[in-house]
Amino acid sequence: MQVHADVSNIPISFTKVGEGPILGSAMLGAVGAEIYRNVHEAPSNMVHVESSLRYGLGQYIKFDVGDEVQEIKAGKSHALGA
């Protein structure tokens, strides 16, 4: 997951509930039952972050793309040459 954060250049947060679709259904149900006024209020009260990964820690990924070797660092890509 750290590589994903570095490549996409965004932090990644992990919620206490690992099943996103189930949590989403529960939020929609809470809105439907009028526990929360709208779909913007429900996540503010129902989603709790357990941990996060920062991005841009300087990790690199190298992979072959045709005749080139690509290098990705912190969301930026450039050819290294073959």
C-alpha positions in Angstrom: 0.0 0.0 0.0 2.9 2.3 0.6 3.9 2.0 -3.1 0.3 2.9 -4.0 0.5 6.1 -1.8 3.8 7.1 -3.3 2.8 6.5 -7.0 -0.6 8.2 -6.7 0.9 11.0 -4.5 -2.0 10.9 -2.0 -2.2 9.7 1.6 -4.1 6.4 2.1 -6.3 6.0 5.1 -7.6 2.7 6.6 -10.9 2.6 8.3 -11.8 0.6 11.4 -14.4 -1.2 9.3 -12.5 -3.2 6.6 -15.6 -3.9 4.5 -16.3 -0.6 2.6 -19.4 -1.8 0.7 -21.1 -2.9 4.0 -20.2 0.4 5.6 -21.6 2.3 2.6 -24.9 0.3 2.8 -25.1 1.0 6.5 -24.6 4.7 5.9 -27.4 4.8 3.2 -29.6 2.9 5.5 -29.0 5.4 8.3 -29.9 8.2 5.9 -33.0 6.3 4.8 -34.0 5.8 8.5 -33.5 9.5 9.0 -30.7 9.0 11.6 -28.7 11.4 9.5 -30.0 14.1 7.3 -28.0 13.3 4.1 -25.2 11.3 2.6 -22.7 13.9 3.6 -23.5 13.8 7.3 -23.5 10.0 7.6 -19.8 9.4 6.7 -18.7 12.2 9.0 -20.2 10.3 11.9 -19.8 6.7 10.8 -16.3 6.5 9.2 -13.4 6.2 11.7 -9.8 6.2 10.5 -7.6 3.6 12.1 -4.3 4.4 10.4 -2.8 6.3 7.5 0.1 6.1 5.1 1.9 9.2 4.0 3.0 9.6 0.4 6.3 10.7 -1.1 8.6 8.7 1.0 11.0 8.4 -2.0 10.3 4.8 -3.0 10.8 3.9 -6.6 9.1 1.4 -8.9 10.8 0.2 -12.1 9.0 -1.7 -14.8 9.4 -2.5 -18.5 7.0 -0.9 -20.9 7.7 -2.1 -24.4 11.3 -1.1 -25.2 11.6 1.4 -22.3 12.2 1.1 -18.6 9.9 3.4 -16.6 10.6 4.8 -13.2 8.0 6.2 -10.9 8.7 8.2 -7.9 6.1 10.0 -5.8 3.6 10.3 -8.6 6.0 11.3 -11.4 7.0 9.1 -14.3 9.8 9.3 -16.8 11.7 7.0 -19.1 15.1 5.8 -18.1 16.0 4.3 -21.5 16.6 0.7 -22.4 
